Amino acid sequence: MTRRILITGATGGLGTALVREALSRGHEVRATGRDENAGKLLETMGASFVTCDLAADVCDLYDLVDGCQSVIHAAGLSASWGRRDAFERNNVMATRLLLDAASAAGVRRFVFISSPSIYAALHDRTGIGPDDAPTDPPLNHYARTKLAAERLVLSPREDGMAACAVRPRALVGEGDRVILPRLVELASRKRVPLPGGGTALIEMTDLRDAAWAICEAEERAPDLSGKGINVSGGKPVAVRKVASDLAATLGLSPRLVSLPRPLARAVATTMEMAARLTGSATEPPLTRYTLATLAYSQTFDLEPARRLLGYTPRYDALATVLEQARKLEGAE
């Protein structure tokens, strides 16, 4: 059945993939974001675009959701460092306001894009299930506010709106402005420190797989209300292999240096404390959250996603990273 779907955060890498996937399923898409140039591209794809900051007073959320049957909420402040109030405003307050507007407009389906950062910890966590406890306390403001927003979405509702959450892990692919740029910057150094020797397992997800799973959650939302679903590419790979394969693809030969985890943890903690004491807006070179992603394994149990969504990853995420790296190299 064709629906009009509002997709927030549509000008990001995931948002664009979501617009493309929803359109391919025959839905009508109303896309919103803050990047007008990216919005023009979405319009050429067949979406209607509205420039809007969801947390701004000038954004009429009731008008934005009017006439939509579904909302896929991918907008938010995604960063590992920043001001607490900015994360509260963009991740918690904006989600609350959008939920209220969607409910008032009679929207029947609401899919929230949550984050695996809620599980980030300074120890290995493998085979994480959707009902496994989040790390307490969360490692940064981003993880804390995404968890708070997710709990708003998944709380029991009396309006009949089916609301669920999807937590896609380490998104890579066309439009990725987070993971690949950071990996390339690291690989370009003469020496690349690898906490724990780079043995930790990371489970990346191709944006196309994530978009399919999220749009499928929208399709099945009436049966998923109140549920959170973990999604990944399903192929855990050692951080050291990612670093070495990427360097080889880029024609680089950095020296990969093992950094003991206890030392890395002490350095990250000290750097965070110094940044907070000085009120620095610049992210320290190493934070506990970054350390959690590089030094400790985090993988998902995909059985619930297969059962609830019929999800099976179609793309090799590491191959996607290397393909995008080759394109980046060719463009320079």
Secondary structure, 3 states (H helix, E strand, C coil): CCCEEEEECCCCHHHHHHHHHHHHCCCEEEEEECCHHHHHHHHHHCCEEEECCCCCCCCCHHHHHCCCCEEEECCCCCCCCCCHHHHHHHHHHHHHHHHHHHHHCCCCEEEEECCHHHHCCCCCEEEECCCCCCCCCCCCHHHHHHHHHHHHHHCCCCCCCEEEEEEECCEECCCCCCHHHHHHHHHCCCEEEEEHHHCCEECCEEHHHHHHHHHHHHHCHHHCCCCEEEECCCCCEEHHHHHHHHHHHCCCCCEEEEECHHHHHHHHHHHHHHHHHHCCCCCCCCCHHHHHHHHCCEEECCHHHHHHHCCCCCCCHHHHHHHHHHHHHHHC
